[in-house]
């Protein structure tokens, strides 16, 4: 599995290019901004972009979707419960600062437990509401892309509209802490970690 992390935009959001090295099919997770830079990673390695998949609909995670779709017309996936964030983008106070092109409506809505195939890779969708109602994580092999649900030694904020602290903690405990300790966690911001480390050291989970 090919994996490259690109830290993009003023909020230093982690965007991920993940590809099957056998078939050269690739997926982009959370293109927050800098679509041209993201697409360059794909083309420079000879990959073909298959999907854009978002962990949630906050502006710092979807800011590059529209521009990336101009580079490659591919399906865009998001959980239905976060569509309200796209629809309310123009009213988001951060839009005055970001000035992003609003993304189109998702091609398809993500469902808890579904599996998305990219070459020989299989991504399992884990619905983890709390940071937003439609937050999801993507599990592939021994790697989970946790969006803003789980960070190294922290968890996602829940003070924004749609956030729910108790729900987020329940999501982490029932969907993420049930994974093996060795599973590597790639969050939406900050450094990578492991499930085992968070189980033992995360102050929000002890």
N, C-alpha and C positions, 0 to 999 in steps of 0.2 A: 504494500500500500504506500503510495506517495502521499506525503502530507507537507504542506507549506503554510506557515502562519504569516499573515500580513497584518501589521498593526496600522490601522487606517483612521483618518479623520481626527478632528480636534479632541474627541473624547477617547482616543487611543483604543478603538474597538478592535478585537481580534477577528479577522476574516480568515477563513480556511479554504484552501484548495486541496481537495482530496481526489485521488485518481487511482484507478486500477492500472497497474503497470503492464499487465498483460494485454488488455484491450485498448488502453490509452483513453478510456472514457473517464470524464472528470465531473465533479460536482463542486459548486461553490456554496459554502455555508456562511450566511450573514455578510453579504457585501455591503458594508456600512458606508463606504465612500471609495474614491480613487479607483473607479471601474477600469480605467485604461491600464493601470498598474496591475490590477488583478488579472485582467485578460492577457496581459503580456506573459504572466507566469504560465498560463495555459498554452498559449501559442509557442512559447520558447521551448517547451518540453514536448511539443507535438501532440498535445492532448486535444480531445474533442469535448467541449462542454455539453453535458447532457441535461443537467438540472441546476436551478438555483433553489436552495432550501433555506428557510429562515427559522431560527429558534423562536423568534417573537417579532412583534411589529414596531418596536420603538425606533425612533427616527435615526439613532446612531447605528442601527443594525440594518436598516432598509434603504439608507441614503444612496447607495450605489446600484440598486436593483434596476431602475429604469435605464441608466446609462449602460449597464452591462447587457441588458436585453437588446440595446441597439447594436452591440457588437455581435451578439448571437441570439437568435430567436429560439429560446428554449422554454420549457415549462417552469413556472415559478410556484413554489409550494409554501403554504403558510397554514397554521391552524385557523379554523373558522372563527374562533372566539377572539382573535386579534384583528379581525377585519375592521373593527370600529376604529382602530388606531390609524389605519390607512385612510379611512373615510374622514377622520378628523385631523388629518395632517396639517391643513392650512390654519387650523386653530391652535396648533401646538406652539407654545411660546418659543421653542427652540428653532422653529422654521424661519423665524426672522433672522436668526444667526446662520443656520445651515444653508437655507435657500436651495433645497434639493428639488429635483424633478420628482413629482409623486409617482410611485410605482403603479402599474396597472393592477387590476383585480387579480388575485391568485388564479392560476390555471386550474389548480386542484387544492382541496383542503386536506390537511394531514389528520390522520386518525390515530389514536393511541393503539399501539401494538402492531400497526401495519409495517410492512417491510418493503424497502425501496432498493432495487437492484441497480448497481452501477458497475458494469462489467462483472467481475467475479466478487465484488464487494456487496454486502447486504447490510443496509442501514435499518435498524429498528427504531421506530418512533416511540418515544416515551413522553406522554402528556404530563407535564409537571407544572400545573398552575400555581400561582402565588405571586411571582414577580409581575406577570400579566396573566389574564385568564387563559390565554392561548399559548403560553410558553410550552415549548417542547425541548427535549434533548434527543440527540441522535447517537445510538450505540452501534459501533461497527468493530468487529473483532474484539480487541481488548482496549478499545478507546471509546470515550464518550465525550461528545461535544455538548457542553452543559449550558450554553447561552449565558443568561444572567441569573440562572437558578442557583448555581453553586460555584464559588470561587475558592482559590487557595486561602484557607483559614478564614473564610467569610461566606456569606450568602447574599443573594440579590436583595436590593432595597424593595420595600413594600409600601412606601409612603406616597407613591404616585397613584393617580386614578386607576382603579382596577387591581391594585395590589392587595394582598391578603397574607399577613405574616403567618398565621396558623396554617393556612393552606400551603404556603411555601415549605414550611418545616415538614408537613405531612408528605408533600411531594418528594422531598429529599430523602426522608426516612423510608418511604415505601417503594420508590422507584430507583434511587441511586445507591443508598447504603445497603441495598440487597445485592449489589454487584460485588464481584471479587475484589479483594484488597488491591490486587495488581492492576486493575483497570485504570488506565491513564485518563485524567480529566483535563480537557481543553476548554477553559471558560471563555466567556465573551469579553473579558478584560483581565489583564494581568497574567501572571505565569501559570504554567501547567502544574498539576498536582496529581495525586492518586487517591482513589477511594479509601485505601487503607490509612493514608495520612489524615484525611479529613475525618474519618471515623474516630481516630485517636486524638486528634489535636484541634479540630475546628471548635472554637469557643461557643459557637451558636448551636452546636450539636451535642455538646457534652452534658 
